[in-house]
Amino acid sequence: MNKLIDLRSDTVTKPTPAMREAMAHAEVGDDVYGEDPTVNKLEETAAEIMGKEAAVFVPTGTMGNLVSILSHCQRGQEVLLGDKSHVFFYERGNAAVVGGLPYHPLPNDRFGMLDPQEVINAVRGTDIHQPPTGLLCLENTHNRCGGTVLSVSQLETLCQIAHTRGLPVHLDGARIFNAALYLNCKVSEIAAEVDSVQFCLSKGLGAPVGSLVVGRQAFIGRVRANRKMVGGSMRQAGVLAAAGLIALADMPLRLYEDHLNAQYLAENLNLIPGVEVDMATVQTNIVMADLDPAGPVAAHWSAQLKKVGVLVNAMGLYRLRFVTHYDVSRAEIETTLKAMAHLE
């Protein structure tokens, strides 16, 4: 069987040969005791790159967001976040379940931005009938909006609103390196005004496992305790951290190739009858293709593509999501386009 062309997500990437080599020879210790030198080096490197005081290694981005929210908030406080955000849409309401922290969703625009006035209006305080607001949660790049990017000035505006009202800001920066490439800036510039960031090693950066949370030293101490509470502390995790160090050193600049492939894919999808892509939202490595409601539903397209060796995800009745990454070449994008053009 020919190799499957897997455009479902950049989470499907396989570790590079350099990562596998580093994993095989990683120096390890017990990370719960703070004795794994490779994990320690990864955390120090991540904090430095993001311009923050400290970092903690966690198994997943979902756990990273959860322990960050738990560490910012007191039980019963409300979390402001976008109604299309990953935290709200894909993380099983975990902060509400585990931490007793209700969500207050606000509308994301088509680029993932929150209306500043909506944020101002949503902040709640001393009324005994309402949960007080404890946190503003943002996302960059924005998954459900098609990998769109919030600018540094947009982040500054929202952070100023929150900080003026005594609220911390957490950034779900799962694909923050994609955002930095699009903005032609350092990730530390994107992270500058927020109080914490979660970012993934296992998406476009290609590591097999892991995310990091960065922030102030005292905050990271709370995150470490909450990581233990939810079962995320690991022992000889240096075998995973070793791949993460390679990911941070070698992979950010090559994301440009993924962005170019996404642009090429989007432009040519727009030439296929019954398929429409909003090109203004194709900024990084995610392409959302809207299908003609008079034709087959997205699940049908996805099933037909799978039969010819192309994997994509349906994102609702009439939308497909394509995600470019390290393991998909331009030639495979061409094959995907040919397959799409011949579907019925």
C-alpha positions as CSV (number, residue, x, y, z in Angstrom):
1,M,0.0,0.0,0.0
2,N,1.3,3.5,-0.8
3,K,2.0,5.9,2.0
4,L,-1.1,7.7,3.3
5,I,-1.1,11.5,2.8
6,D,-2.1,12.6,6.3
7,L,-3.5,16.1,6.3
8,R,-5.7,15.7,9.4
9,S,-3.3,17.5,11.7
10,D,0.3,18.4,12.4
11,T,0.1,16.2,15.4
12,V,0.7,13.2,13.2
13,T,4.3,14.1,12.4
14,K,6.9,11.5,13.1
15,P,10.1,12.4,15.0
16,T,13.1,13.2,12.8
17,P,16.2,11.0,12.7
18,A,18.0,13.5,14.8
19,M,15.2,13.4,17.4
20,R,15.4,9.6,17.5
21,E,19.1,9.7,18.0
22,A,18.9,12.2,20.8
23,M,16.2,10.1,22.5
24,A,18.3,7.0,22.3
25,H,21.2,8.7,24.1
26,A,19.4,11.1,26.4
27,E,20.8,11.5,29.9
28,V,17.9,11.0,32.3
29,G,16.9,11.1,36.0
30,D,13.7,11.4,38.1
31,D,12.0,14.5,37.0
32,V,9.5,14.5,39.9
33,Y,12.6,15.0,42.1
34,G,13.9,17.6,39.6
35,E,16.8,15.3,38.7
36,D,16.3,14.8,35.0
37,P,19.0,17.0,33.4
38,T,17.5,16.8,29.9
39,V,14.1,17.9,31.1
40,N,15.8,20.7,33.1
41,K,17.6,21.9,30.0
42,L,14.4,21.8,28.0
43,E,12.6,23.9,30.5
44,E,15.4,26.4,30.8
45,T,15.6,26.6,27.0
46,A,11.9,27.1,26.6
47,A,11.7,29.9,29.3
48,E,14.6,31.7,27.6
49,I,13.1,31.5,24.1
50,M,9.7,32.8,25.4
51,G,11.3,35.5,27.5
52,K,9.8,34.2,30.8
53,E,11.3,33.3,34.1
54,A,10.5,29.5,34.2
55,A,8.9,26.6,32.4
56,V,7.5,23.2,33.1
57,F,7.3,20.2,30.8
58,V,3.8,18.6,30.5
59,P,2.6,15.6,28.4
60,T,0.0,17.4,26.4
61,G,-1.2,20.8,25.3
62,T,-4.6,20.1,26.8
63,M,-3.0,19.4,30.2
64,G,-0.8,22.5,29.8
65,N,-3.9,24.7,29.4
66,L,-5.7,23.0,32.2
67,V,-2.9,23.3,34.8
68,S,-2.3,26.9,33.7
69,I,-6.0,27.8,34.2
70,L,-6.1,26.0,37.6
71,S,-2.9,27.9,38.6
72,H,-4.3,31.3,37.7
73,C,-7.8,31.0,39.2
74,Q,-9.6,30.4,42.5
75,R,-12.4,27.8,42.5
76,G,-15.7,29.5,41.4
77,Q,-14.0,32.2,39.3
78,E,-15.0,32.6,35.6
79,V,-12.8,32.1,32.6
80,L,-13.3,34.5,29.7
81,L,-12.4,32.8,26.4
82,G,-13.4,32.7,22.7
83,D,-16.4,30.6,21.7
84,K,-14.3,28.9,18.9
85,S,-11.2,28.4,21.2
86,H,-9.6,25.1,21.6
87,V,-10.0,25.3,25.4
88,F,-13.7,25.8,25.0
89,F,-14.3,23.5,22.1
90,Y,-11.9,20.5,22.5
91,E,-10.8,20.1,26.1
92,R,-13.9,18.5,27.6
93,G,-14.7,21.4,29.9
94,N,-11.8,20.2,32.1
95,A,-11.3,23.4,34.0
96,A,-15.0,23.4,35.0
97,V,-14.9,19.7,35.9
98,V,-11.6,19.6,37.8
99,G,-11.4,23.2,39.1
100,G,-14.9,24.4,39.4
101,L,-14.2,27.2,37.0
102,P,-17.1,28.1,34.7
103,Y,-16.4,29.3,31.2
104,H,-17.7,32.6,29.8
105,P,-17.4,32.3,26.0
106,L,-17.2,35.5,23.9
107,P,-17.5,35.6,20.1
108,N,-14.3,35.1,18.0
109,D,-14.3,36.9,14.7
110,R,-13.2,35.1,11.6
111,F,-9.6,35.7,12.5
112,G,-9.9,34.6,16.1
113,M,-9.9,38.0,17.6
114,L,-12.1,39.0,20.6
115,D,-13.9,42.4,20.5
116,P,-12.2,44.5,23.1
117,Q,-15.4,46.1,24.2
118,E,-17.0,42.6,24.6
119,V,-14.2,41.7,26.9
120,I,-14.6,44.9,28.9
121,N,-18.4,44.3,29.2
122,A,-17.9,40.6,30.2
123,V,-15.6,41.3,33.3
124,R,-17.6,40.6,36.4
125,G,-16.8,41.6,40.0
126,T,-18.7,41.8,43.3
127,D,-22.3,41.0,42.4
128,I,-23.2,38.0,44.6
129,H,-25.3,36.6,41.8
130,Q,-22.4,36.2,39.4
131,P,-19.1,34.4,39.4
132,P,-16.2,36.8,39.5
133,T,-13.9,36.9,36.5
134,G,-10.6,35.2,37.2
135,L,-8.8,34.9,33.8
136,L,-8.7,35.9,30.1
137,C,-7.7,33.0,27.8
138,L,-6.5,33.7,24.3
139,E,-5.3,31.6,21.4
140,N,-2.6,32.2,18.8
141,T,-2.6,30.7,16.1
142,H,-6.3,30.1,16.2
143,N,-7.2,26.5,15.2
144,R,-10.9,26.7,14.3
145,C,-10.4,30.0,12.5
146,G,-7.9,28.3,10.1
147,G,-4.6,28.9,11.8
148,T,-5.1,32.7,11.9
149,V,-2.8,34.9,13.8
150,L,-3.3,37.7,16.4
151,S,-0.9,40.5,16.0
152,V,1.3,41.7,18.8
153,S,-0.7,44.9,19.0
154,Q,-4.0,43.0,19.2
155,L,-2.6,40.9,22.1
156,E,-1.3,44.1,23.8
157,T,-4.8,45.6,23.6
158,L,-6.5,42.6,25.2
159,C,-3.8,42.2,27.8
160,Q,-4.1,45.9,28.8
161,I,-7.9,45.5,29.3
162,A,-7.4,42.4,31.4
163,H,-4.4,43.7,33.5
164,T,-6.2,47.1,34.1
165,R,-9.0,45.0,35.7
166,G,-6.6,42.8,37.7
167,L,-7.0,39.8,35.5
168,P,-4.1,37.5,34.3
169,V,-4.0,36.4,30.7
170,H,-3.1,32.9,29.5
171,L,-2.2,32.2,25.9
172,D,-2.9,28.9,24.3
173,G,0.1,29.2,22.0
174,A,0.0,25.6,20.7
175,R,1.3,26.8,17.4
176,I,3.0,30.0,18.5
177,F,6.1,29.4,16.3
178,N,3.8,29.4,13.3
179,A,2.4,32.7,14.5
180,A,5.9,34.2,15.0
181,L,6.9,33.2,11.4
182,Y,3.8,34.8,10.0
183,L,4.4,38.0,11.9
184,N,8.2,37.9,11.3
185,C,8.9,38.4,14.9
186,K,10.3,36.4,17.9
187,V,8.0,34.2,19.9
188,S,9.1,36.2,23.0
189,E,7.4,39.3,21.4
190,I,4.1,37.5,21.1
191,A,4.5,36.2,24.7
192,A,5.6,39.5,26.2
193,E,2.4,40.8,27.6
194,V,0.6,37.6,28.6
195,D,1.2,36.0,32.0
196,S,1.5,32.5,30.8
197,V,1.9,30.5,27.5
198,Q,1.3,26.9,26.7
199,F,3.0,25.8,23.5
200,C,3.3,22.4,21.8
201,L,6.4,20.5,20.7
202,S,4.3,17.8,19.1
203,K,2.6,19.8,16.3
204,G,4.6,21.6,13.6
205,L,7.8,21.2,15.5
206,G,7.6,17.5,15.0
207,A,8.5,16.1,18.5
208,P,6.6,12.9,19.4
209,V,5.2,14.1,22.8
210,G,5.0,17.1,25.0
211,S,4.2,20.7,25.6
212,L,5.6,23.4,27.8
213,V,4.0,26.1,30.1
214,V,6.0,29.2,30.7
215,G,5.5,32.1,33.1
216,R,6.8,33.7,36.3
217,Q,8.7,31.5,38.7
218,A,6.0,31.5,41.4
219,F,3.3,30.7,38.8
220,I,5.3,27.8,37.4
221,G,5.6,26.4,41.0
222,R,1.8,26.3,41.2
223,V,1.7,24.7,37.7
224,R,4.1,22.0,38.8
225,A,1.9,21.2,41.8
226,N,-1.2,21.1,39.7
227,R,0.5,18.9,37.1
228,K,1.1,16.4,39.9
229,M,-2.5,16.6,41.0
230,V,-3.8,15.7,37.5
231,G,-1.3,12.9,37.0
232,G,1.1,14.7,34.6
233,S,4.3,14.3,36.5
234,M,6.7,12.0,34.8
235,R,9.9,10.2,35.9
236,Q,12.7,9.6,33.4
237,A,11.2,12.0,30.9
238,G,14.5,13.0,29.4
239,V,13.9,10.6,26.6
240,L,11.0,12.8,25.5
241,A,12.6,16.1,26.4
242,A,15.6,15.2,24.2
243,A,13.3,15.3,21.2
244,G,11.9,18.6,22.4
245,L,15.3,20.2,22.4
246,I,15.9,19.2,18.8
247,A,12.4,20.5,18.0
248,L,13.2,23.9,19.4
249,A,16.7,24.1,17.8
250,D,16.0,22.7,14.3
251,M,12.3,22.9,13.4
252,P,10.9,26.5,13.8
253,L,12.4,27.9,10.6
254,R,11.3,25.0,8.4
255,L,7.6,25.9,9.2
256,Y,7.9,28.3,6.3
257,E,7.7,25.3,4.0
258,D,4.4,24.3,5.6
259,H,3.0,27.8,5.2
260,L,3.9,27.8,1.5
261,N,2.3,24.4,1.0
262,A,-0.8,25.6,2.7
263,Q,-1.0,28.7,0.4
264,Y,-0.5,26.5,-2.6
265,L,-3.1,24.0,-1.5
266,A,-5.7,26.8,-0.7
267,E,-5.2,28.6,-4.0
268,N,-5.7,25.4,-6.0
269,L,-8.6,24.2,-3.9
270,N,-10.4,27.4,-4.9
271,L,-10.2,26.3,-8.5
272,I,-12.2,23.1,-7.8
273,P,-16.0,23.5,-8.4
274,G,-17.9,23.3,-5.1
275,V,-15.0,24.2,-2.9
276,E,-14.3,27.6,-1.5
277,V,-11.4,28.8,0.7
278,D,-11.3,32.2,2.4
279,M,-7.7,33.1,1.4
280,A,-7.5,35.9,4.0
281,T,-7.6,33.3,6.7
282,V,-4.8,31.1,5.1
283,Q,-2.0,32.6,7.1
284,T,0.0,29.6,8.5
285,N,-0.4,25.8,8.0
286,I,-4.2,25.3,8.3
287,V,-6.6,25.5,5.4
288,M,-10.4,25.5,5.9
289,A,-12.3,24.5,2.8
290,D,-16.0,25.3,2.6
291,L,-18.1,22.9,0.5
292,D,-21.2,23.7,-1.6
293,P,-24.3,22.9,0.7
294,A,-26.0,21.6,-2.4
295,G,-23.5,18.8,-2.7
296,P,-22.2,16.0,-0.5
297,V,-21.4,16.7,3.2
298,A,-17.8,17.0,4.4
299,A,-17.9,13.5,6.0
300,H,-18.6,12.0,2.5
301,W,-15.6,13.9,1.0
302,S,-13.4,12.8,3.8
303,A,-14.4,9.1,3.4
304,Q,-13.9,9.3,-0.4
305,L,-10.5,10.8,0.0
306,K,-9.5,8.1,2.5
307,K,-10.2,5.5,-0.1
308,V,-7.6,7.0,-2.4
309,G,-5.0,7.4,0.4
310,V,-5.7,11.0,1.6
311,L,-6.7,11.7,5.2
312,V,-8.5,15.0,6.1
313,N,-10.9,15.9,8.9
314,A,-14.5,17.1,8.5
315,M,-15.1,20.3,10.6
316,G,-18.8,20.4,10.5
317,L,-21.3,19.5,7.8
318,Y,-19.8,21.4,5.0
319,R,-16.2,22.2,6.0
320,L,-12.9,20.3,5.6
321,R,-9.7,21.1,7.4
322,F,-6.3,20.4,5.8
323,V,-3.1,20.8,7.9
324,T,0.3,20.9,6.3
325,H,3.4,19.7,8.2
326,Y,6.9,18.2,8.1
327,D,5.7,14.8,6.7
328,V,3.7,16.2,3.7
329,S,5.6,17.2,0.6
330,R,4.6,19.5,-2.3
331,A,4.2,16.5,-4.5
332,E,1.8,15.0,-2.0
333,I,-0.2,18.3,-2.0
334,E,-0.4,17.9,-5.8
335,T,-1.7,14.3,-5.4
336,T,-4.3,15.6,-2.9
337,L,-5.5,18.3,-5.3
338,K,-5.9,15.7,-8.1
339,A,-7.8,13.4,-5.8
340,M,-10.1,16.3,-4.7
341,A,-10.8,17.3,-8.3
342,H,-11.9,13.8,-9.2
343,L,-14.3,13.2,-6.3
344,E,-18.0,12.9,-6.9
